[in-house]
Amino acid sequence: MKDRHTIPKASGYYQAAEWEAHESTWLQWPHDKIYAGYQMNLGRIWLEMTAALGLHETVHIIAKDEQHLEHIAYLLHFFGLDSQNIDLRVIPTDDVWARDNGLIFVVNNKGDMAITDWNFNGWGERFNHPLDAQVSASLAKQLAMPLFVPPLVMEGGALSVNGAGAFMVTDSSIINDNRNPGLSKEEIEEVLQEYLGVCHFIWLSGAGQVECEKWGDMTDSHLDIVAHFTAESTVLYNWTEDKSDPRYPMFVKAYQELQEATTQSGKSLTLVALPTPADGVHQVTNLAPWRVATLTDGVYSNYYTANKVVLVPVYGNVNDDRARGIIGEQFPGREIIGSDAISLIEDGGAIGCVTQSQPARRYKQNGHRTYTGH
């Protein structure tokens, strides 16, 4: 049921950190609406993600129609994946970027769960994706969950939360006339507090449209290509010594801003450098029709944390193993799986962009939080 007026914070709702216990992961399966061969080009990655995630949590797969669902079901059966924790459902989509166009779940300590819908507008009206803009509402109806619609445009890849009140975001991707014209930082913070239950903000500058398009980024510099919370007071940040990398000024500025930042309790952040792929951004060999640059924004911070596993994008690069090792140190006890993201990054993103977590329900008794689900 859509609710544009009730404020989730009043019922104790908040956004959980991604590394907390999951009920499931949501994926939108590729199809050929973007260009002929899109599904074939990316489908192997979705099979690999489904296989890895399905061992530890439910994988909800969204098909664009019944014919597409039948095709996916056949693939899963052919590769022996249909016995895992997989749920197939039909919701019309334009593309695969579930992190950005899709739902952000919020939970409270009474075991309640709801969906927030952030008015996806095609990354600042760059692309016309009207079907993707309806995914959150469709899922809320199918899942019989409350749907909250904030007066704000935002994509999931633009942010990271620590689950304890801190919210990190890039200015360039949200304080922007192509998403939220006329809104001040203070007004945006008020909305985020009310709908995601956060109380403390870390603003990183990001980069402007002209700079972003040099390296093929069409998001106005989402946070997932800059930095990522891995614990309440720990942040991984992208870094390179290569001053010829067009992203170098953004990385330097972000590091300086993170050094000055604190958690919600005033604690300084523990900063962990994460290398970028050697030799800068990846050179595109297969241009997508929309692409305006021949470079892509290859980074390792665009990973996905799930129950017992972390899916890390890899590029056949000399720094792949080093990056996996650093990320693994942040998540002891989880298997660190390298996911070939070359084809995916050429089409505009990486593993974190196409995955969205549904947290386990949590209940708080005697001051301790317990979880249901996996």
C-alpha positions as CSV (number, residue, x, y, z in Angstrom):
1,M,0.0,0.0,0.0
2,K,1.5,3.3,-1.1
3,D,1.9,5.9,1.6
4,R,3.3,9.3,0.7
5,H,2.5,10.9,4.0
6,T,3.3,8.5,6.9
7,I,7.0,8.9,8.0
8,P,8.8,5.6,8.5
9,K,11.0,7.0,11.2
10,A,7.9,7.4,13.4
11,S,7.5,3.6,13.4
12,G,11.2,3.0,14.1
13,Y,12.1,2.0,10.5
14,Y,15.7,2.3,9.4
15,Q,18.0,1.0,6.7
16,A,20.2,-1.9,7.8
17,A,23.8,-2.2,6.8
18,E,24.4,-4.5,3.9
19,W,26.7,-6.8,5.9
20,E,23.9,-7.6,8.4
21,A,21.9,-10.8,8.0
22,H,19.9,-11.1,4.8
23,E,16.6,-12.7,4.0
24,S,17.4,-12.5,0.3
25,T,18.9,-10.8,-2.7
26,W,17.0,-9.3,-5.6
27,L,18.2,-9.5,-9.3
28,Q,16.7,-8.2,-12.5
29,W,17.6,-10.6,-15.3
30,P,19.0,-9.1,-18.5
31,H,17.0,-9.0,-21.7
32,D,17.5,-7.5,-25.1
33,K,15.5,-4.3,-24.8
34,I,18.8,-2.3,-24.4
35,Y,20.4,-3.8,-27.5
36,A,20.5,-7.1,-29.4
37,G,22.7,-9.6,-27.5
38,Y,22.5,-7.8,-24.1
39,Q,21.0,-10.9,-22.5
40,M,23.6,-13.2,-24.0
41,N,26.4,-10.9,-23.1
42,L,25.4,-10.6,-19.4
43,G,23.5,-13.8,-18.7
44,R,26.5,-15.8,-17.6
45,I,27.2,-13.3,-14.8
46,W,23.6,-13.7,-13.5
47,L,24.0,-17.5,-13.5
48,E,27.2,-17.2,-11.5
49,M,25.7,-14.7,-9.0
50,T,22.6,-16.9,-8.6
51,A,24.8,-20.0,-7.9
52,A,26.9,-18.3,-5.3
53,L,24.2,-16.5,-3.5
54,G,21.6,-19.3,-3.6
55,L,23.7,-21.4,-1.3
56,H,23.2,-19.0,1.6
57,E,20.0,-17.0,1.0
58,T,17.0,-16.7,-1.2
59,V,17.6,-15.2,-4.7
60,H,14.6,-13.4,-6.1
61,I,14.9,-13.1,-9.9
62,I,12.7,-10.6,-11.7
63,A,11.8,-11.5,-15.3
64,K,10.3,-9.0,-17.7
65,D,7.4,-11.2,-18.8
66,E,6.2,-14.8,-18.8
67,Q,8.3,-15.8,-21.8
68,H,11.4,-14.4,-20.2
69,L,10.6,-16.2,-17.0
70,E,10.3,-19.5,-18.8
71,H,13.7,-18.9,-20.5
72,I,15.3,-18.2,-17.1
73,A,13.7,-21.2,-15.6
74,Y,15.1,-23.4,-18.4
75,L,18.6,-21.9,-17.9
76,L,18.5,-22.5,-14.2
77,H,17.4,-26.1,-14.7
78,F,20.1,-26.7,-17.4
79,F,22.8,-25.6,-15.1
80,G,21.5,-27.4,-12.1
81,L,20.5,-24.4,-10.1
82,D,16.8,-24.9,-9.9
83,S,17.0,-26.8,-6.6
84,Q,18.5,-23.8,-4.8
85,N,16.7,-21.0,-2.9
86,I,15.3,-19.3,-6.0
87,D,12.1,-17.4,-6.5
88,L,11.1,-16.3,-10.0
89,R,8.5,-13.6,-10.6
90,V,7.3,-11.3,-13.4
91,I,7.7,-7.6,-13.2
92,P,8.2,-5.5,-16.4
93,T,11.7,-3.9,-16.5
94,D,13.8,-1.8,-18.9
95,D,17.3,-2.9,-17.6
96,V,19.2,-4.7,-14.9
97,W,20.3,-2.1,-12.4
98,A,18.3,-3.2,-9.4
99,R,20.5,-1.3,-6.9
100,D,19.6,2.1,-8.5
101,N,16.0,1.7,-9.8
102,G,14.7,-0.7,-7.2
103,L,13.6,-0.9,-3.7
104,I,15.5,0.0,-0.5
105,F,14.0,-2.0,2.4
106,V,13.7,-0.6,5.8
107,V,13.1,-2.5,9.0
108,N,12.3,-1.9,12.7
109,N,13.0,-3.9,15.9
110,K,9.4,-5.2,16.0
111,G,9.9,-7.5,13.0
112,D,8.2,-5.1,10.5
113,M,9.6,-4.4,7.1
114,A,8.7,-1.9,4.4
115,I,9.9,-0.7,1.0
116,T,11.0,2.9,0.1
117,D,10.7,4.1,-3.5
118,W,13.1,6.9,-4.4
119,N,11.4,8.1,-7.6
120,F,13.9,6.7,-10.1
121,N,14.3,9.1,-13.0
122,G,16.9,7.4,-15.2
123,W,20.0,8.8,-13.5
124,G,19.0,12.4,-13.8
125,E,16.8,11.9,-16.9
126,R,19.6,10.6,-19.0
127,F,17.6,7.5,-20.0
128,N,13.9,6.8,-20.3
129,H,13.3,3.8,-18.0
130,P,9.6,4.1,-17.0
131,L,9.2,0.4,-16.3
132,D,12.2,0.3,-13.9
133,A,10.7,3.3,-12.1
134,Q,7.7,1.1,-11.2
135,V,9.6,-1.9,-9.8
136,S,9.4,-0.8,-6.1
137,A,5.7,-0.3,-6.3
138,S,5.1,-3.6,-8.1
139,L,7.2,-5.5,-5.5
140,A,5.5,-3.8,-2.6
141,K,2.1,-4.9,-4.0
142,Q,3.3,-8.5,-4.6
143,L,5.0,-8.8,-1.2
144,A,2.0,-7.0,0.6
145,M,4.5,-4.6,2.2
146,P,4.0,-0.9,3.0
147,L,5.5,1.4,0.4
148,F,6.9,4.8,1.4
149,V,7.5,7.3,-1.3
150,P,9.9,10.1,-0.1
151,P,9.8,13.6,-1.8
152,L,13.3,13.0,-3.2
153,V,15.1,11.4,-6.2
154,M,17.9,9.1,-5.3
155,E,19.6,5.8,-6.5
156,G,20.8,3.1,-4.2
157,G,24.3,3.2,-5.7
158,A,24.7,6.8,-4.4
159,L,24.8,5.8,-0.7
160,S,26.2,3.6,2.0
161,V,25.0,3.2,5.6
162,N,26.6,1.7,8.6
163,G,23.4,0.5,10.2
164,A,23.9,2.6,13.3
165,G,22.8,6.0,12.0
166,A,25.6,7.1,9.6
167,F,24.8,7.8,6.0
168,M,27.5,8.5,3.4
169,V,26.7,9.9,-0.1
170,T,28.2,12.0,-2.9
171,D,27.0,15.6,-3.3
172,S,27.1,15.4,-7.1
173,S,24.6,12.5,-7.3
174,I,21.8,13.9,-5.2
175,I,22.3,17.7,-4.7
176,N,21.7,18.1,-8.4
177,D,19.2,19.9,-10.5
178,N,18.7,16.8,-12.7
179,R,17.2,15.0,-9.7
180,N,16.3,17.4,-6.9
181,P,16.1,20.9,-8.2
182,G,15.8,23.6,-5.6
183,L,16.4,21.3,-2.6
184,S,19.2,22.3,-0.1
185,K,21.5,19.9,1.6
186,E,19.5,20.5,4.9
187,E,16.2,19.7,3.2
188,I,17.6,16.5,1.7
189,E,19.0,15.5,5.1
190,E,15.6,15.9,6.7
191,V,14.0,13.6,4.2
192,L,16.7,11.0,4.6
193,Q,16.4,11.1,8.4
194,E,12.6,10.6,8.1
195,Y,12.6,7.8,5.6
196,L,15.9,5.8,6.3
197,G,16.2,6.5,10.1
198,V,19.7,8.0,9.8
199,C,21.0,10.8,11.9
200,H,24.5,11.6,10.8
201,F,25.8,12.5,7.3
202,I,29.1,12.2,5.6
203,W,29.1,14.2,2.4
204,L,31.8,13.5,-0.3
205,S,32.1,15.8,-3.2
206,G,32.0,13.3,-6.0
207,A,32.5,14.8,-9.5
208,G,30.6,16.8,-12.0
209,Q,28.9,15.6,-15.2
210,V,31.8,16.7,-17.5
211,E,34.4,15.0,-15.3
212,C,32.3,11.8,-15.0
213,E,31.7,11.4,-18.7
214,K,35.5,11.3,-19.3
215,W,35.5,7.9,-17.7
216,G,32.1,6.7,-18.9
217,D,30.1,7.4,-15.8
218,M,26.5,8.4,-16.2
219,T,25.5,8.6,-12.5
220,D,27.1,11.9,-11.5
221,S,29.6,9.9,-9.5
222,H,27.8,7.4,-7.3
223,L,29.4,6.6,-4.0
224,D,30.0,3.0,-5.1
225,I,32.9,4.2,-7.2
226,V,34.4,6.2,-4.4
227,A,34.0,4.6,-0.9
228,H,32.0,2.0,1.1
229,F,31.3,1.3,4.7
230,T,32.5,-2.1,5.8
231,A,31.7,-1.7,9.5
232,E,30.3,1.0,11.8
233,S,33.5,3.1,11.7
234,T,35.5,1.5,8.9
235,V,35.4,2.8,5.3
236,L,37.1,1.4,2.2
237,Y,38.1,4.1,-0.2
238,N,39.4,3.9,-3.8
239,W,42.9,5.0,-4.4
240,T,45.5,5.1,-7.1
241,E,49.0,6.6,-7.5
242,D,48.4,7.1,-11.2
243,K,47.9,10.8,-11.7
244,S,46.9,10.2,-15.3
245,D,43.7,8.4,-14.1
246,P,41.0,11.0,-14.8
247,R,39.4,10.0,-11.4
248,Y,42.5,10.9,-9.5
249,P,41.4,14.4,-8.3
250,M,38.1,12.9,-7.1
251,F,39.9,10.2,-5.1
252,V,42.2,12.7,-3.5
253,K,39.3,15.0,-2.5
254,A,37.3,12.0,-1.1
255,Y,40.3,10.9,1.0
256,Q,40.7,14.4,2.4
257,E,37.0,14.5,3.3
258,L,37.0,11.1,4.9
259,Q,39.9,12.1,7.1
260,E,37.8,14.8,8.5
261,A,34.6,12.7,8.9
262,T,33.4,10.9,12.0
263,T,30.7,8.3,12.9
264,Q,27.4,9.3,14.5
265,S,29.2,9.0,17.9
266,G,32.0,11.3,16.9
267,K,34.6,8.6,16.4
268,S,37.1,9.1,13.6
269,L,36.9,6.7,10.7
270,T,39.3,3.9,10.1
271,L,40.2,4.3,6.5
272,V,41.4,1.4,4.3
273,A,42.8,2.0,0.9
274,L,41.5,-0.2,-1.9
275,P,43.5,-0.2,-5.2
276,T,41.9,0.5,-8.5
277,P,42.7,-1.7,-11.5
278,A,46.2,-1.1,-12.7
279,D,46.6,1.3,-15.7
280,G,43.5,3.3,-14.8
281,V,40.0,2.8,-16.1
282,H,39.1,-0.1,-18.4
283,Q,39.3,0.5,-22.2
284,V,36.0,-0.4,-23.9
285,T,36.2,-2.8,-26.8
286,N,32.4,-3.3,-27.3
287,L,30.7,0.0,-27.3
288,A,27.1,0.0,-26.0
289,P,24.8,2.2,-28.0
290,W,24.4,4.8,-25.2
291,R,28.1,5.2,-24.4
292,V,29.7,8.6,-24.9
293,A,33.2,7.6,-23.8
294,T,35.6,4.8,-24.6
295,L,36.6,4.3,-21.0
296,T,34.7,2.6,-18.1
297,D,34.8,3.1,-14.4
298,G,36.4,-0.1,-13.3
299,V,36.7,-0.2,-9.5
300,Y,36.6,-3.0,-6.8
301,S,34.5,-1.1,-4.3
302,N,31.4,-1.9,-6.4
303,Y,31.1,-5.3,-4.6
304,Y,28.1,-7.0,-2.9
305,T,28.1,-8.4,0.6
306,A,25.7,-11.3,1.2
307,N,25.3,-14.0,3.8
308,K,28.7,-15.8,4.0
309,V,29.9,-14.5,0.7
310,V,31.1,-11.3,-0.9
311,L,31.0,-10.9,-4.7
312,V,33.9,-8.8,-5.9
313,P,34.1,-7.5,-9.5
314,V,37.3,-8.6,-11.2
315,Y,38.7,-7.5,-14.5
316,G,41.5,-9.9,-15.3
317,N,43.8,-7.3,-13.8
318,V,47.0,-7.6,-11.9
319,N,45.3,-5.9,-8.9
320,D,42.4,-8.3,-8.8
321,D,43.9,-10.6,-6.1
322,R,45.2,-7.7,-4.0
323,A,41.7,-6.1,-3.9
324,R,40.0,-9.4,-3.1
325,G,42.5,-9.8,-0.2
326,I,41.8,-6.4,1.2
327,I,38.0,-6.8,1.0
328,G,38.4,-10.3,2.6
329,E,40.1,-8.8,5.6
330,Q,37.1,-6.7,6.2
331,F,34.7,-9.6,6.1
332,P,36.4,-12.6,7.9
333,G,34.4,-15.8,7.7
334,R,32.9,-14.9,4.3
335,E,34.0,-16.5,1.1
336,I,35.4,-13.8,-1.3
337,I,34.3,-14.7,-4.8
338,G,35.7,-12.9,-7.8
339,S,33.0,-12.1,-10.4
340,D,34.1,-11.4,-14.0
341,A,32.7,-7.9,-14.5
342,I,34.4,-6.9,-17.8
343,S,31.2,-7.2,-19.9
344,L,29.1,-5.6,-17.1
345,I,31.4,-2.6,-16.6
346,E,31.3,-2.0,-20.4
347,D,27.6,-1.7,-20.0
348,G,27.7,0.8,-17.2
349,G,28.3,-0.8,-13.8
350,A,29.5,-3.7,-11.7
351,I,28.3,-6.3,-9.2
352,G,27.0,-3.9,-6.6
353,C,24.9,-2.1,-9.2
354,V,22.8,-5.1,-10.1
355,T,22.1,-6.6,-6.7
356,Q,19.9,-5.4,-3.9
357,S,19.6,-6.9,-0.4
358,Q,16.5,-7.6,1.6
359,P,17.5,-7.7,5.3
360,A,16.3,-10.4,7.7
361,R,13.6,-9.3,10.0
362,R,14.9,-8.2,13.4
363,Y,13.4,-8.2,16.9
364,K,14.9,-6.5,19.9
365,Q,14.4,-8.1,23.3
366,N,16.2,-7.2,26.5
367,G,18.4,-4.8,24.6
368,H,19.6,-7.5,22.1
369,R,18.7,-7.7,18.5
370,T,17.8,-11.1,17.0
371,Y,17.2,-11.9,13.4
372,T,14.9,-14.2,11.4
373,G,15.8,-15.6,8.0
374,H,19.1,-17.1,6.9
